[in-house]
């Protein structure tokens, strides 16, 4: 008789312990943790079954070891599909909450306080759940106004939650801390606080939170912000800004006189008028807009690495396309799958993409050095009519089209084609695609997609009649 496995009961105990922890600590996002770490259930299950097999082996009773039953196989398949769905939803910003959180009423309370800022140079905000708006002004006080929302089964329970989570403004040395104390909630109901704070514009701002949108403006000091899931808007900041987010739908920063360091994951980015260096490290799936960046930009994501010296113009980017104009190089761009169109860039350009079309149109002369490669995609160079350059353009599987005439020679070898030649003593231009068309044309000429009208054939002269 085969011995029954103890793996199932152990896993049930672990799941039960998890739900018990949630009952004791409702602030823990249990379902979000499951969405991220559900594969550990499979690892734990497999590890326990492996231990059982090893025990049976050393006991000499391997023949009596229990294998996977049909029900267990079905459960494993279900866990894989469910876990994959939860993880995909979590990456898109969808979060799961237990059904019992829908019960109860929402009770609102006004919150507020005002205290002198003294000689403080830094203000720290701790608000786990809720929106925060911070505005710098010509004042010597810190003023807080807002609303607290508590979910509870009745008013008595909500009042107890309100009394147990007072708003504190605490001064210590050169730092003032504004704390909502939501972690001290004596009830199981969730608390959220939307606050508007006025601070002296000379101070620096530091924010720590979990869920909520953050808006900071008119502050002459630096801004440091750390949160799990938040949208962020920064405007008119005098110092450096550092943002660390687990997830965001929008990060917007405008009119920063210092550096910007952004870490995390999210959807949309909007950066404009930033005087300092910009560093972005993370995964962003929405629309990205960069305008008027005075210092170097370094954007690094799992699919794209972009570096340039400055951006007087604009870059727009999404998952499938990148367009830019008026870039100050050296420009370095490596991407896995994007159509790239860049106009009006200076200094050198180094570009590489696995899949995607490339269109480059430098306008400044003398031309910058260009090195562009695509494994699968068309490459189009649009060069000024009077430009001087040395060209090597090749395609392993495709056509090569030349608009500059005889100084550029075309060579064909089977499926591969190349354009080689020089006009004057200009910069070196090297473009390669493994599969696609390579086109070099003059600015203002017809594109390769426009067919020139064919000249009408001359009518044949009538043969003279024999006499």
C-alpha positions, 0 to 999 in steps of 0.5 A, a space after each residue: 500500500 502506498 504511503 499518502 503524501 504530507 505535502 498537501 497538508 503542509 501547504 494548507 498550513 502555510 496558506 492558513 498561516 498567511 491568511 491569519 497574518 493578514 487578519 492580524 495585520 490588514 495593512 500587509 498586501 497579502 494578495 499583491 505578495 501572492 501575485 509576485 511570489 506565487 512560484 515559491 508555492 510550486 518550489 515548496 511543493 516540489 521540494 517537499 515531494 523531493 524530500 519524501 522521495 529521498 526519505 523513502 529511498 533511504 528507508 528502502 521503501 521507494 516502491 511505496 512512495 506516492 506519486 502525483 495524483 490526477 487531482 494534484 496535476 490539475 491543481 498544479 496546472 490551475 496554480 500556474 495559470 492563476 499565478 500567471 494571470 495575477 502576475 500579469 495583472 499586477 504588472 499592469 497596476 491591477 491590485 487584488 483585495 479580499 472580498 470582505 474589504 467591500 463590507 463596512 462604511 466609509 467615515 470622513 474626518 477633517 484633519 489639520 494642524 499648524 506649527 512654526 518651522 523654525 530653522 528646519 531645513 528638511 520636512 519629512 512626510 510619512 503617509 502610508 495611504 493617501 494623496 499628498 500635495 506639498 506647496 512651498 510658499 513665503 511663510 515661516 509655518 507648516 500648515 496641514 489640512 485635509 481629510 481622513 477616510 476610515 472604513 469601518 462597520 460602524 461609527 464607534 469603530 471608525 471613531 476609535 480608528 480616528 482617535 488612534 491615528 492622530 496627525 503629528 508634526 514633530 520637530 527634531 533638530 533641523 528636521 520636521 516630520 509630519 506623520 499620519 500614524 496609520 500603522 497605529 490603527 487599532 481597528 481592521 478598517 483601512 485608513 486613507 488621508 488626503 493632505 495639502 501642506 504648505 511649507 517654507 519654500 527654502 526647505 527640502 522635502 522627503 516623502 515616504 508612502 505606500 499608495 497615493 499620488 504625490 504633488 510637490 511644487 515651488 520648493 527651492 530645496 531637494 525632493 526625495 520620494 519613495 513609494 510603492 504605487 504612486 503617481 508623481 508630479 514635480 514642478 518648479 523644484 530648486 534642488 535635486 530630485 530622487 524618486 523611487 517607485 514600485 509602480 506608477 501610471 504617471 511621473 511628470 517633472 517640469 522646471 527642475 533646476 537640479 538633477 533628476 534620478 528616477 528608479 522603478 516601474 510604470 507607464 507614462 513619463 513626462 520630463 521638461 525643462 530640467 537643468 541637471 543630469 537626468 538618470 532613469 532606470 526602470 521599465 516603462 510601458 506607456 508614452 515617454 516625453 522628454 523635452 529641453 534637458 540641458 545636461 546628459 540623459 541616461 535612460 536604461 530599461 530592459 529593452 532600451 539603453 539611451 544616452 546623449 549629452 543634452 536635449 534642446 529638442 524633444 524625444 517621444 518614445 513608446 513600446 514600438 517607436 522612438 522619434 527625436 529631434 535636436 539631439 546633442 551627442 554623442 548619442 548612444 541608442 541600443 533597443 530590442 524592437 523599435 522603429 527609430 526616427 531621429 532628425 537634427 542631431 550633432 556629434 556622433 550617433 551610435 544606434 543598434 536595434 534588433 527589429 525595427 526601421 531606422 530613419 536618420 536625417 542629420 541637418 547640421 554640417 559638417 555631418 556627424 559620424 554615424 554607425 547604425 545597425 539593424 538585424 531586421 528592418 529598413 534603414 533610410 539616410 536623408 542627407 543634405 544635398 551639399 553634405 560631405 561624407 564617406 559612406 559604407 551601407 550594406 544589406 545582407 538580404 535586400 536592396 540598396 537605393 542611392 540618390 547621390 549618383 556616381 560618387 556612390 557605387 552600388 555593388 550586388 552579390 546574390 541577395 546582398 547589396 552595398 553602397 560605397 563611396 565618398 563625397 568630399 572629406 566628410 564624416 564616416 557613415 556606416 549603416 548595416 541591416 541584415 534583412 531590409 532595404 538601405 536607402 541613401 537620399 538627398 533631403 527634399 527628394 522623393 522618398 523611396 516609396 514614391 514612384 517617379 512617373 515613367 517617361 512615355 515611350 516614343 512612337 516607332 517611326 513608320 517604315 518607309 514603303 518600298 517603291 
